[in-house]
Amino acid sequence: MKKVLVFGTFDGIHEGHLDFFRQAREYGDYLITVVARDVNIKNNKGHQAKKNEQERLYDLKNCKPVDEAILGKEGDVYKIIEEINPDVICLGYDQNHYTKNLETELKNRKLNTKVYRMKSFRPEKYHSSILNKDK
């Protein structure tokens, strides 16, 4: 079984997320989503998500393309990748947090994980920053 890992905030599942999941599934048999912790979102984005981590986790556990949804780690955010040891990591087209040093972190942790960046899906309409504006 080929494990594919995606991670993000997932603050309200929308068509852009669903397309992201569909693209990621093409790289393997089992899709695992890692939900960003509230504290990490606050530290990286400077604000909280509209939904808390438990609500976002619940949404993903009930999302058809997702096989497994788990919470990420506080502190060493790469630790969850080490624990899962995925065959593939798929990144969103605009995903920047934790991606700059991702290849180095994988190598340092002796993980032979391939990394791919997915294509955007109507970002002018389906982007969380647009959809969550003024809510």
C-alpha positions in Angstrom: 0.0 0.0 0.0 1.4 3.4 -1.1 0.7 6.1 1.6 0.2 9.7 0.5 0.4 12.5 3.1 -1.1 15.9 2.8 -1.2 18.6 5.5 -2.8 21.9 6.0 -5.2 24.0 8.0 -8.4 22.8 6.2 -10.5 25.6 7.7 -13.8 24.7 6.0 -13.6 22.0 3.3 -14.3 23.5 -0.2 -14.0 22.4 -3.8 -10.3 23.5 -3.9 -9.5 21.1 -1.1 -11.5 18.3 -2.7 -9.6 18.7 -6.0 -6.4 18.8 -4.0 -7.3 15.4 -2.4 -8.3 13.9 -5.8 -4.9 15.0 -7.2 -3.0 13.6 -4.2 -4.9 10.2 -4.4 -3.4 9.7 -7.9 0.0 9.2 -6.2 -1.0 6.3 -4.0 -3.6 4.1 -2.4 -4.2 5.6 1.0 -4.6 9.3 1.7 -3.7 10.6 5.1 -4.5 14.2 6.0 -2.7 16.0 8.8 -4.6 18.9 10.4 -2.6 21.8 11.6 -2.7 22.4 15.3 -4.3 25.6 16.5 -1.1 26.8 18.2 0.9 26.3 15.0 -1.6 28.2 12.9 -1.5 31.1 15.3 2.3 31.1 15.3 2.6 30.9 11.5 -0.3 32.9 10.2 -0.7 35.3 13.1 -4.4 34.5 13.6 -6.6 31.6 14.5 -8.6 29.5 12.1 -12.3 30.0 12.0 -12.8 26.4 13.3 -10.8 24.9 16.0 -8.5 21.8 15.4 -11.1 19.3 16.7 -13.8 20.7 14.3 -11.4 20.7 11.4 -10.3 17.1 12.2 -13.9 16.0 12.4 -14.7 17.5 9.0 -11.8 15.7 7.4 -12.6 12.4 9.1 -16.0 12.7 7.3 -14.6 13.7 4.0 -15.0 11.1 1.3 -11.6 11.2 -0.5 -9.7 11.0 2.9 -8.8 7.6 4.3 -7.4 8.9 7.6 -7.2 12.3 9.3 -5.0 13.1 12.3 -3.8 16.1 14.2 -0.3 17.3 13.5 2.3 17.9 16.2 3.0 20.9 18.3 6.6 22.0 18.3 8.5 19.7 15.9 6.0 19.7 13.0 8.1 17.3 11.0 7.8 14.6 13.6 4.4 13.5 12.3 6.0 12.9 8.9 8.6 10.7 10.5 5.9 8.8 12.4 3.8 8.2 9.3 6.7 7.6 7.0 4.7 8.2 3.8 5.8 7.2 0.4 4.6 10.6 -1.0 3.8 14.0 0.3 1.6 16.2 -1.8 1.7 19.9 -1.3 -0.9 22.5 -2.2 -0.1 24.9 -5.0 0.3 27.7 -2.5 1.5 25.8 0.5 4.6 27.5 2.0 4.7 26.7 5.7 7.1 23.9 6.5 7.9 23.3 2.9 11.0 25.4 2.5 13.2 22.9 4.5 11.0 19.9 3.8 13.5 18.0 1.5 16.3 18.6 4.0 14.2 17.5 6.9 13.2 14.3 5.0 16.8 13.5 4.2 18.0 14.3 7.8 15.3 11.9 9.1 16.4 9.2 6.6 13.0 9.2 4.9 12.8 8.3 1.3 9.6 10.3 0.6 8.8 11.8 -2.8 7.4 15.3 -2.7 5.0 16.7 -5.4 3.2 20.0 -5.7 -0.4 19.9 -6.8 -2.0 22.2 -9.4 -4.4 25.0 -8.3 -8.2 24.6 -8.8 -9.9 27.9 -9.5 -7.9 29.8 -6.8 -9.8 33.0 -7.5 -12.9 31.3 -6.1 -11.8 28.4 -4.0 -9.1 29.6 -1.6 -9.7 29.6 2.1 -8.5 33.2 2.6 -11.3 34.3 0.2 -14.0 31.9 1.5 -13.3 32.7 5.2 -13.2 36.5 4.7 -15.6 38.4 6.8 -17.1 35.3 8.4 
